[in-house]
Structure formats: C-alpha cells, structure tokens
Amino acid sequence: MDKPVLIIGHQHPDTDSVCSAIAYAYLKKQQGWNAEPARAGKLNPETEFVLDYFKIPAPRLINYFYPSLEDIRLLQAPAVGMQATLREAGKLFVENPRLKSVPVLDTEGNVAGIITVGDLAKRYYEEESIKELEDGSVSYANIVSTLEGRLLCGDIGKTFSGKIKLGASQAATILADVAPGDMIILGDREDVQKELLGIGGVCLVLTRNTDVSEEIIRLAEAKDDVILVTPFDSYRTARLINQSIPAKLIMTSPVVCFNETDLLADVKEKILSAKYVTYPVLRKGKYIGIIDRGMMLEPERQQVILVDHNERSQAVEGIEETQILEIIDHHRLGGLTTGAPIYIRQEPVGSTATIIANMMWNHDIGMPPNIAGILFAAMVSDTLYFRSPTTTEADRAAAKRLAVQAGIEDPEDFAMRLLRAGSVLNTMAPADIIRNDFKEFDFGDVRVTVSQINIMDRKLAMEKLPELQKALDEFRKRENYDMSLLMVTDVLGEATDLLEAGCRDSVLDLAFGDRDAAGYYHLPGVLSRKKQVIPPLTEAFKKMD
C-alpha cells in the first residue's frame, strides 16, 4: 500500500494546528485521498483536553522528514536458517535472479551471517572442496535431503565430518584409502560393499537407487555403519554432496546490518566505507529485507500538506526533503519554496479551522459532531474566544454553526473550560512553559522566538514573572537565538505582559513603548502574537535597519 499523504501543522503544535490537521485529513479521505493527520511535537494540555473531550486519538508524531530506510522499497529477499543446505541457498539465487546475497538467520530470527553469489561460486569451483566436509560436521539429514535419497541404515540425526571417497577403483585400491568415519560413493558392487563394511564406522552412498541385500543391511547394523541410496549417478552425487554443507559453514559473519529507521545520509556514508554490495535491514532486530547500492539513488519523497503555517522555521525538520502538495493557513507568507506549483489557500481569519470548516461546507461534505467539535475548539483557542483582534465575522459565523453541529449546548462554558485547560501556569515548570507554544521568526539575520501562555489570573501570574524571566534567559542562551520573547496573556483582562531576553531594548521600545516599573512591557489590548506582536516587531526592525 502506498504511503499516506501526511497533513501536519507547525512545530510545538497548538490546538488549531492539531485539530485542523485532523479535520483536513477527514475532508481529504472523504474525497478519496489516502490521507493521515500528523503532529510536529508534544500535545499541550489544552489540545489534550479537546481530543479527550471529543474522543479523538492523537495524530501520529513526526519528529523529522529526513528520509530513512523506511522510505526505500526494500528487496524482499528470502533468508535461510543456519542448518539450511548450500543447495537450498543456491536454489534461491536461481529462482530470484536479482539476488546477490541471502541472509542466514539463527533460531531466534536474528541475522547470523550472509551468503553471497561469490561464496557459492568459490565453493563450487574449488576442486578440493568435496574433501572438505571434514572441516565441519554435516548432518546425515542434510546429505539425504540434498541427494534426494533414502536412509537404509544408521541414525539420520548423527553428523558426518570425515573424508569423501569415490569407489571407482579396484577393490584393493579403494580399501587401502578408506578409514573409519569416511564416506564412500559406490555403485552395485556388493563384494566391495562387504569389504568396506568390515572396516566399521563408514558411510556407503549407493548410486542409481542400487538394490541392497539383507546381508549388507545386517553387516552395516552390526558395525554401526550408515547406508543411503540416491537416484543420481556417481558424478552428480559427488557434486551434490558438496552442496549438503550447512549455511553456517560458508556464511560471512559478522554482517553489516541497518535498522529501517536509520537515516539515508548515515546509511550511504557507511555503505561507501564498506566493501559489501548488499546489506540486511532490520525492524526491532529482526530481518525484513535487504538493500543494495543501486537502491540508494533516490528515495520516494513523502507527500505532505501543511496546515496553520507556511514558514520553513516553523516546519518539521527535513521539510525540504518532502513533496509539499498544499498549504492551508491564516498567517503571513513565509519563506518556503516548492519545486512545482501547489494549491494554497490562505485567508486573513482568526484560525485555520475556520478555513477548513468552510471548505467542508463548500464541498458539501458531511461533518461528524466530533470533527465539528474540534474545529470549534480550535477557533476558541486561536481567537481566545473571539477576544483576539484577529477574529473576523467569518470566524464568528463558522463557530456558531459548528457549535450546533457539535451539539455544544453552552459554547461559552465550554470555551472557558478549554481556556482554563490551556492555562498551565501552575501545572508546568517555567522552562516547559517557554517551549509549550513558541514560534520562530526571522527578521533579516535576526532569529527571534515568541512564546505565549494564556492565563486567567494576572495577579498570580505577576508572582511567577521572575521565574519565567530566568527560564526565558536560559532558553535563549541554550538554543542560541538572538532574542526570545514571552507573552503572558490575560484572557479575561485582555492584556499581555511581555518578557524579553536578548537585550535589544531599542527595537522593543520602538515596537512597544517603554517598560513598566517592574521591567516588563505591559500591553493593554494585546492578545494576538500574529497580529499585535509580529507586525510591530517587523516595522521596528525595518526602521532600525
């Protein structure tokens, strides 16, 4: 099955970002797309409240879009066990011409080694290889299987590790060269069979399905000898016995393996420094396929749709490695570029959820109550229940309609519960508050972050400001930003206390006036990062230039 198109919002996602991704994925599915919502970070408490309230699972977490082995269509090469015969491995190469190697797995399914075409060729063309079974034990079960034969006498569970002789000479010559433990390939010469069984502890391989007398069987049983018959002639029998050795005796070990989550950049680097052509790929330690050098040229790009953002600095890491199909947003135009024309819908409204709700109605797509509910919640969150100056009549009209479809009987009560859930001043550490909802902006060569936290009690917040200031200073230094701001926004009081780190007083004074006695910028009527903080900052930096 083809990979789904991922619909994803910005890093450090807020409620609008997550809920818009879920709702737009639903819309696309109704239009026949293989779409899936995703998120670019940990859910904040407000968003968790919304998803739990409407019983919708959290979207898949995406940490980066840098291609990994998961983006490569692996070669589903078969594997063999350590006791598999060389002949069984050889058949796999014949049946799968593209194969260059076959992994060898232990009893737990772990990759123990690998057999290459070169390993087989070396074994087949070494003239002395037929004599080398003495180098390692080979089970009689393997030999019987390889020769397509029958065991007439002896224990098939035992192993053979002696020398192999061809009984093509005179009887005296054969007997002079045989010792206990050897294997002799022989025809229907019963006189020679008797002489050999007199040595004791030998194995007779009788070709062309030779009939064996009861006397020969009795002699073999008395001496603990082994007798097996095969339909093949002496020449082919000799060649096939060489193929009965287990895979573990000729495999290369240890093996360079990769995990499917390994980044392609790292894999390519390791492949260039290694001497092998193919490499097993693992999932949670277990073999799932192989890659070769030719498969590393160009991975299949992940297709994505961006919602609630359009700037590179706010997108998931590695977004340049993807194929962006669409952008649905309500912010300023940023710096993303694409390789081909794409569909963009960007409107000056209070939330991305407003745009998506209208798209669903315009396409006459039925909206389940829970989808209507999360879209309503996203509007409440992004507009601070329509107190933010970003709010438009389109937001209010859509929210009213969504509340009815979601079955929300008291929209104001629900909105206050949602905003309280998002007020994490007493439930999160100061350092976590800075990271909870921050966005990065570039003003020329100046990198700035603006975090925001909504509060319901300014008096309590004022007591926390020194701790938040310390955390903001540490965050800026640790992450190496030029300037970091924190908006502590009083929803009910409709005002923001702005904290800064980075010592750019002249720019901030130009944008927001003078600080108050406590050393912060108190901004009455300021609720929106997008409309009331970023625009004056942009103008201030322009004037400074």
ZAMAR-12260 format. One line per 5 residues: for each residue x, y, z of C-alpha. Coordinates in pm, 1 decimal, m for minus. Layout:
ZAMAR-12260
X:Y:Z; ... $
//
This chain:
ZAMAR-12260
0.0:0.0:0.0; 128.1:347.9:m89.6; 230.0:578.4:191.3; m44.8:817.9:301.9; m25.6:1190.2:244.6 $
59.0:1339.2:584.2; m130.3:1650.9:689.8; 69.6:1831.2:953.2; 88.1:2161.0:1138.9; 383.1:2354.2:1279.3 $
637.8:2258.0:1541.5; 531.2:2298.9:1905.8; 172.0:2249.6:1791.5; m121.3:2439.4:1935.0; m485.6:2334.4:1928.0 $
m558.0:2494.9:1590.6; m259.6:2322.2:1431.7; m352.8:1974.7:1555.8; m729.9:1995.2:1512.2; m700.3:2147.6:1165.2 $
m473.7:1860.0:1058.9; m725.5:1604.5:1185.8; m1023.6:1776.0:1022.5; m846.9:1833.1:689.9; m735.5:1469.2:679.3 $
m1101.3:1373.0:729.8; m1202.9:1602.4:443.0; m938.9:1454.4:212.6; m1042.1:1098.9:297.3; m1399.0:1181.4:202.1 $
m1260.5:1299.9:m132.3; m1084.8:968.0:m187.6; m735.1:1056.5:m70.5; m513.2:828.0:133.7; m454.5:1096.1:396.8 $
m342.3:1083.0:758.9; m313.9:1360.0:1020.9; 17.6:1413.5:1196.3; 167.6:1645.1:1455.9; 510.6:1801.4:1490.5 $
557.1:1783.3:1865.1; 411.7:1706.1:2204.3; 46.3:1794.0:2265.5; m12.7:2077.4:2508.1; m267.1:2037.5:2793.4 $
m532.5:2239.9:2609.3; m514.8:2020.2:2300.0; m517.3:1706.0:2514.2; m835.9:1835.1:2677.7; m1000.4:1888.4:2337.3 $
m908.6:1547.8:2192.1; m1011.9:1370.1:2511.4; m1340.4:1561.9:2524.7; m1433.8:1464.0:2168.7; m1276.4:1116.8:2195.7 $
m1036.5:1155.6:1905.1; m694.2:985.9:1915.2; m382.8:1199.3:1892.1; m230.0:1215.1:1542.9; 96.0:1038.7:1465.7 $
406.3:1218.5:1595.6; 659.2:1320.3:1327.9; 998.6:1434.5:1456.9; 1162.8:1489.9:1119.1; 1118.3:1426.0:747.8 $
1476.4:1334.4:666.0; 1446.1:1019.2:455.0; 1528.9:690.3:623.2; 1534.3:329.7:508.1; 1158.8:326.5:573.6 $
1130.7:539.6:258.5; 1312.1:283.1:43.7; 1127.3:m6.8:m115.6; 1336.5:m293.6:19.3; 1414.5:m605.1:m178.5 $
1214.5:m879.3:m6.7; 1494.5:m1132.9:m32.0; 1430.5:m1475.8:122.8; 1650.1:m1593.5:409.0; 1771.9:m1937.7:517.3 $
1838.5:m2097.6:853.1; 2185.3:m2185.4:972.2; 2124.8:m2555.6:903.2; 1991.4:m2499.2:550.5; 2199.5:m2669.7:283.8 $
2414.4:m2495.8:30.8; 2188.7:m2643.1:m236.1; 1880.0:m2482.7:m78.8; 2057.5:m2147.3:m75.8; 2167.6:m2196.9:m437.0 $
1811.1:m2261.1:m549.8; 1709.8:m1923.2:m408.6; 1963.1:m1749.0:m632.8; 1836.4:m1941.8:m935.4; 1472.3:m1861.7:m859.7 $
1549.0:m1493.9:m784.5; 1798.1:m1369.3:m1047.0; 1821.7:m1025.1:m886.3; 1952.8:m1171.6:m560.9; 2315.0:m1104.6:m480.1 $
2306.7:m1242.7:m125.7; 2089.8:m1440.5:114.6; 2083.1:m1366.6:489.5; 2133.1:m1657.2:729.9; 1911.6:m1643.8:1040.2 $
1958.1:m1815.1:1374.4; 1677.3:m1990.6:1559.8; 1564.1:m1656.2:1709.9; 1528.4:m1491.4:1369.3; 1840.4:m1276.9:1411.2 $
2083.8:m1225.5:1124.3; 2382.4:m1450.3:1197.0; 2557.7:m1419.5:861.7; 2515.8:m1378.9:488.7; 2583.9:m1595.1:182.5 $
2672.1:m1425.1:m145.3; 2678.7:m1547.8:m503.7; 3056.5:m1526.9:m474.2; 3054.7:m1762.6:m176.1; 2865.8:m2021.9:m380.5 $
3091.3:m1982.3:m682.3; 3400.7:m2028.0:m470.5; 3260.1:m2343.3:m316.9; 3150.9:m2492.2:m648.3; 3473.7:m2428.8:m836.9 $
3730.5:m2532.5:m580.0; 3834.7:m2878.9:m692.4; 3928.3:m2987.9:m343.5; 3604.6:m2868.1:m183.2; 3446.1:m3212.8:m197.5 $
3705.0:m3332.2:52.2; 3643.9:m3050.8:293.5; 3333.7:m3185.4:469.4; 3580.0:m3294.3:736.3; 3622.3:m2925.5:823.0 $
3280.6:m2914.1:985.0; 3002.1:m3153.0:1079.1; 2725.2:m3207.4:824.9; 2407.9:m3385.0:932.7; 2305.8:m3701.2:755.4 $
1963.4:m3541.3:727.1; 2118.5:m3266.5:511.0; 2302.2:m3520.1:296.9; 1993.3:m3735.2:241.6; 1786.8:m3428.2:155.2 $
2044.3:m3292.8:m87.8; 2083.4:m3628.4:m262.3; 1705.9:m3678.0:m269.5; 1784.9:m4018.1:m123.7; 1672.9:m4270.0:135.9 $
1846.0:m4377.5:456.7; 1851.3:m4757.3:475.9; 2066.3:m4796.2:782.2; 2204.5:m4566.7:1050.6; 2091.2:m4270.8:1262.5 $
1980.8:m3973.8:1048.9; 2027.8:m3745.0:1348.1; 2404.3:m3800.5:1354.8; 2661.4:m3592.3:1170.0; 2936.6:m3665.7:923.6 $
3275.0:m3494.8:935.1; 3509.2:m3733.0:753.3; 3653.9:m3760.2:405.2; 3460.2:m3848.1:91.0; 3596.2:m4109.2:m148.5 $
3483.0:m4226.5:m492.0; 3467.8:m4606.4:m516.2; 3561.2:m4624.3:m881.9; 3892.8:m4809.1:m848.8; 3983.5:m5172.0:m790.3 $
3865.7:m5311.7:m455.9; 4215.9:m5328.0:m311.0; 4288.2:m4967.9:m408.0; 3962.1:m4845.5:m252.5; 4016.7:m5036.2:72.0 $
4369.6:m4904.9:108.7; 4246.8:m4545.2:105.5; 3946.7:m4575.6:341.6; 3944.6:m4522.5:719.2; 3664.5:m4541.6:979.7 $
3443.0:m4233.8:955.0; 3483.4:m4192.0:578.1; 3205.9:m4176.2:318.3; 3236.2:m4384.4:0.6; 3030.9:m4321.9:m313.1 $
2976.2:m4661.1:m467.4; 2763.0:m4847.9:m719.8; 2618.9:m5201.4:m711.5; 2946.1:m5384.8:m637.3; 2831.1:m5595.8:m341.5 $
3175.9:m5755.9:m293.5; 3327.8:m5412.4:m236.7; 3035.7:m5314.5:m13.5; 3109.0:m5611.1:216.4; 3480.2:m5529.5:233.3 $
3412.5:m5167.7:322.7; 3159.0:m5255.1:591.6; 3425.5:m5473.2:750.3; 3626.8:m5158.8:830.5; 3345.8:m5028.7:1056.6 $
3205.5:m4678.6:1107.1; 3180.4:m4593.8:739.0; 2900.2:m4447.1:528.4; 2810.1:m4602.6:194.7; 2632.7:m4383.8:m59.2 $
2493.8:m4616.1:m325.6; 2410.5:m4452.6:m658.8; 2133.9:m4509.8:m913.4; 1896.2:m4647.6:m644.6; 2104.6:m4962.9:m614.9 $
1923.3:m5258.8:m458.5; 2073.2:m5352.5:m122.9; 2064.8:m5709.6:3.9; 1952.8:m5808.2:350.3; 2302.5:m5941.4:418.1 $
2454.7:m5598.7:354.7; 2199.2:m5436.4:585.1; 2282.4:m5686.2:864.6; 2656.7:m5624.3:825.5; 2603.6:m5247.2:842.6 $
2385.1:m5263.8:1151.7; 2640.2:m5483.7:1327.8; 2919.9:m5231.0:1264.3; 2707.8:m4916.4:1326.2; 2759.2:m4817.8:963.0 $
2538.8:m4591.0:753.0; 2389.3:m4681.3:416.5; 2189.6:m4448.1:197.0; 2084.2:m4466.9:m166.2; 2035.7:m4189.7:m420.6 $
1887.3:m4183.6:m772.0; 2185.3:m3988.1:m910.9; 2497.5:m4125.8:m1078.1; 2840.0:m4111.5:m913.4; 2947.4:m3782.8:m1075.3 $
2634.3:m3591.3:m978.6; 2627.5:m3749.7:m634.2; 2980.4:m3627.0:m567.7; 2889.3:m3274.8:m675.9; 2567.8:m3267.3:m475.3 $
2727.0:m3388.8:m153.0; 2938.7:m3077.9:m166.8; 2614.0:m2879.4:m154.6; 2488.9:m3051.4:161.0; 2703.2:m2847.2:396.6 $
2503.2:m2613.1:622.1; 2487.2:m2243.4:552.2; 2661.4:m2163.2:879.5; 2986.9:m2312.0:748.6; 3024.8:m2080.9:448.8 $
2840.5:m1766.3:557.2; 3021.9:m1438.9:614.7; 2994.1:m1318.4:973.9; 2959.8:m1070.1:1137.1; 2732.3:m882.6:899.0 $
2688.1:m507.2:846.0; 2315.7:m452.8:907.0; 2097.5:m142.4:915.4; 1778.8:m58.2:1100.5; 1483.9:64.1:894.0 $
1480.4:386.9:1098.7; 1840.6:474.2:1002.9; 1867.2:798.5:806.0; 1967.6:753.7:442.6; 2250.1:1003.8:479.5 $
2407.1:787.0:751.4; 2343.0:465.4:557.1; 2504.8:599.5:241.3; 2812.7:705.1:434.9; 2852.4:359.0:587.9 $
2794.0:183.2:255.5; 3065.2:390.2:88.2; 3312.6:284.1:354.6; 3211.4:m85.1:348.7; 3308.7:m343.7:88.3 $
2979.3:m523.9:53.3; 2716.4:m498.6:m218.6; 2405.2:m585.9:m16.5; 2303.1:m531.4:343.4; 2023.8:m679.5:558.7 $
1771.5:m434.7:705.8; 1617.6:m493.6:1047.8; 1298.9:m394.1:1224.6; 1328.2:m421.6:1601.1; 1624.3:m650.4:1547.8 $
1450.7:m886.9:1304.2; 1525.8:m923.1:932.7; 1273.9:m761.7:692.8; 1462.8:m721.5:364.3; 1787.0:m612.3:202.2 $
1925.0:m308.3:22.9; 2199.9:m278.0:m233.4; 2394.9:17.2:m364.7; 2165.3:63.6:m662.4; 1863.0:117.3:m438.1 $
2014.9:419.7:m265.0; 1987.0:665.2:m552.1; 1653.8:836.3:m488.8; 1401.9:762.0:m211.8; 1031.0:809.8:m261.9 $
950.8:1156.0:m124.6; 691.1:1179.0:149.6; 391.9:1382.4:28.6; 266.6:1638.4:280.1; 3.9:1907.7:321.9 $
90.6:2191.0:559.0; m175.3:2348.2:778.5; m151.4:2652.3:1008.5; 197.5:2751.7:890.9; 399.2:2825.0:579.9 $
742.7:2925.3:711.5; 1048.4:2698.6:699.1; 1147.6:2788.8:1055.6; 813.7:2656.9:1188.7; 802.1:2338.9:980.4 $
920.1:1993.6:1077.8; 1292.3:1935.1:1028.3; 1364.7:1794.4:683.6; 1057.6:1951.1:520.8; 1276.9:2028.4:217.3 $
1305.5:1651.2:159.8; 928.2:1616.4:111.9; 686.9:1693.4:m169.9; 452.0:1966.8:m46.7; 113.1:1934.7:m215.5 $
m91.0:2207.3:m44.4; m76.7:2478.8:220.6; m384.6:2583.0:422.8; m301.7:2873.7:652.7; m404.9:3207.9:803.0 $
m62.3:3360.3:878.4; 174.1:3589.1:690.8; 362.2:3447.1:392.2; 694.3:3295.3:492.5; 995.6:3160.2:309.2 $
900.9:2809.2:197.5; 974.7:2722.9:m164.3; 842.9:2429.4:m367.2; 963.4:2250.4:m677.9; 630.5:2281.7:m858.8 $
310.6:2489.6:m837.1; 88.4:2383.6:m548.0; m257.2:2459.2:m413.3; m252.1:2729.5:m144.9; m549.4:2860.5:49.5 $
m456.9:3144.6:277.4; m715.9:3371.0:434.6; m693.8:3656.0:691.5; m913.8:3488.8:951.4; m867.6:3402.0:1316.6 $
m784.6:3033.9:1274.9; m705.1:2771.3:1014.4; m1005.0:2578.7:1146.2; m1233.1:2849.0:1001.8; m1091.2:2791.6:653.9 $
m1126.3:2413.8:676.4; m1481.5:2428.9:810.0; m1584.7:2646.3:516.0; m1409.5:2412.3:272.4; m1607.0:2118.3:408.8 $
m1934.4:2305.2:376.6; m1845.0:2428.9:27.6; m1773.8:2073.2:m84.1; m2094.5:1953.6:84.3; m1902.8:1702.7:296.6 $
m2090.7:1572.4:597.6; m1925.5:1673.8:922.1; m1947.4:1434.5:1222.0; m2012.9:1602.3:1560.1; m1662.7:1530.2:1688.7 $
m1499.7:1690.5:1382.4; m1726.9:1994.0:1421.7; m1633.6:1999.1:1790.9; m1257.7:2008.0:1742.9; m1289.3:2277.7:1476.5 $
m1497.8:2488.8:1716.1; m1238.4:2430.2:1989.9; m956.2:2534.6:1754.9; m1135.8:2862.9:1681.9; m1190.8:2928.7:2051.5 $
m823.9:2862.9:2122.4; m676.0:3073.3:1842.4; m910.3:3370.2:1891.0; m925.4:3347.2:2273.8; m1299.5:3301.4:2238.1 $
m1323.3:3585.2:1985.9; m1142.3:3840.0:2206.4; m834.2:3849.2:1981.2; m814.9:4124.7:1716.7; m750.3:3850.2:1461.2 $
m1116.1:3749.4:1496.3; m1335.4:3809.7:1191.9; m1703.7:3780.7:1120.6; m1620.6:3467.6:924.7; m1483.7:3311.4:1245.1 $
m1791.6:3401.7:1448.0; m2032.5:3274.2:1181.8; m1844.4:2947.1:1137.7; m1812.5:2893.1:1514.4; m2185.1:2942.5:1566.4 $
m2265.3:2685.1:1302.3; m2002.1:2441.0:1431.8; m2128.7:2460.1:1790.9; m2472.3:2348.6:1671.1; m2331.3:2063.2:1463.3 $
m2111.7:1951.7:1754.7; m2403.4:1954.3:1997.8; m2235.1:2205.9:2231.1; m2528.3:2348.0:2427.1; m2332.9:2617.4:2617.7 $
m2048.2:2742.2:2395.5; m1924.5:2998.2:2649.4; m1898.6:2742.5:2929.0; m1709.7:2506.6:2700.5; m1479.5:2789.3:2589.7 $
m1391.0:2881.4:2948.9; m1318.7:2517.6:3034.1; m1093.2:2492.7:2730.0; m903.1:2813.2:2809.9; m856.3:2707.9:3172.1 $
m715.3:2375.3:3049.9; m465.7:2575.8:2846.7; m367.1:2795.4:3141.3; m71.1:2590.1:3259.8; 96.7:2847.0:3483.5 $
59.7:2629.7:3794.8; 98.9:2291.2:3629.0; 413.8:2329.9:3417.0; 773.9:2416.3:3501.0; 887.7:2760.0:3375.3 $
1124.6:2600.9:3121.1; 839.8:2389.9:2983.0; 612.2:2693.6:2960.3; 866.3:2868.2:2734.9; 865.6:2568.6:2500.0 $
494.4:2491.5:2527.2; 383.8:2725.7:2249.0; 665.4:2911.6:2077.0; 725.1:3006.0:1717.1; 1042.9:3111.9:1546.0 $
1065.8:3416.0:1318.5; 1345.2:3555.9:1106.5; 1382.8:3932.5:1082.7; 1664.3:3960.4:831.4; 1959.8:3796.7:1002.0 $
1798.0:3815.6:1347.6; 1641.7:3493.5:1478.5; 1360.7:3557.7:1724.2; 1126.9:3328.6:1916.9; 791.0:3437.5:2054.5 $
631.1:3211.4:2315.6; 282.6:3264.1:2452.4; 94.8:3145.3:2759.1; m267.2:3226.1:2836.1; m364.2:3297.5:3196.7 $
m691.4:3355.2:3377.2; m546.7:3533.6:3686.7; m294.2:3815.0:3628.8; m221.4:3865.1:3998.8; m96.3:3508.0:4027.1 $
99.1:3545.5:3704.0; 285.2:3853.4:3828.3; 430.6:3645.2:4111.9; 564.5:3396.9:3858.1; 722.0:3650.1:3619.0 $
1073.6:3642.8:3776.3; 1088.2:3263.1:3737.7; 963.6:3288.5:3381.3; 1221.9:3558.8:3303.3; 1504.8:3335.8:3427.0 $
1377.2:3043.7:3221.4; 1348.9:3265.9:2912.1; 1709.3:3387.3:2951.6; 1835.4:3029.5:2983.2; 1630.8:2914.2:2684.8 $
1768.7:3186.8:2456.7; 2129.7:3119.3:2552.2; 2095.3:2741.2:2528.6; 1924.0:2747.2:2187.5; 2142.6:3033.3:2056.6 $
1861.4:3267.3:1947.6; 1927.1:3638.8:1905.3; 1616.1:3735.0:2100.2; 1337.5:3548.2:2278.3; 1003.0:3690.0:2391.4 $
730.1:3550.3:2615.4; 372.0:3678.3:2600.2; 187.6:3622.3:2928.2; m164.6:3689.4:2803.9; m451.6:3763.1:3042.3 $
m754.6:3635.4:2851.8; m1020.9:3788.6:3072.9; m830.0:4114.1:3132.0; m745.7:4135.9:2760.9; m383.5:4238.6:2809.9 $
m32.8:4092.2:2777.6; 281.2:4123.9:2986.5; 578.4:4084.5:2751.1; 908.7:3941.4:2876.0; 1227.0:3959.5:2668.8 $
1572.0:3805.2:2658.9; 1842.1:3927.8:2425.3; 1896.1:4290.3:2525.4; 1750.1:4459.0:2217.7; 1578.2:4734.6:2413.2 $
1583.8:4989.7:2132.5; 1392.4:4759.3:1895.7; 1141.6:4660.7:2162.1; 1095.1:5018.8:2280.0; 1031.6:5121.3:1922.0 $
775.6:4844.7:1882.7; 602.2:4850.2:2223.0; 692.9:5171.3:2406.1; 855.0:5192.4:2747.4; 883.7:4916.1:3005.1 $
682.1:4935.8:3324.3; 828.7:4976.5:3671.6; 876.4:4600.7:3708.7; 1089.9:4587.5:3394.4; 834.3:4429.4:3161.2 $
625.2:4560.9:2875.7; 260.4:4578.7:2978.4; 48.0:4583.6:2662.3; m324.7:4652.0:2721.1; m547.8:4511.6:2448.8 $
m270.4:4290.8:2305.6; m378.4:3927.2:2274.1; m250.1:3814.1:1935.1; 106.3:3712.4:1858.3; 30.3:3710.5:1486.2 $
m143.3:4046.5:1458.2; m22.5:4254.3:1751.9; 334.8:4144.5:1820.7; 492.3:4028.9:1493.1; 380.1:4326.8:1277.8 $
516.3:4598.0:1512.5; 836.1:4396.7:1553.8; 872.4:4374.9:1177.4; 831.1:4751.1:1140.3; 1073.6:4819.9:1425.6 $
1346.8:4605.3:1268.2; 1292.9:4779.3:934.7; 1336.4:5120.3:1099.9; 1648.7:5000.1:1283.1; 1798.1:4889.2:950.8 $
//
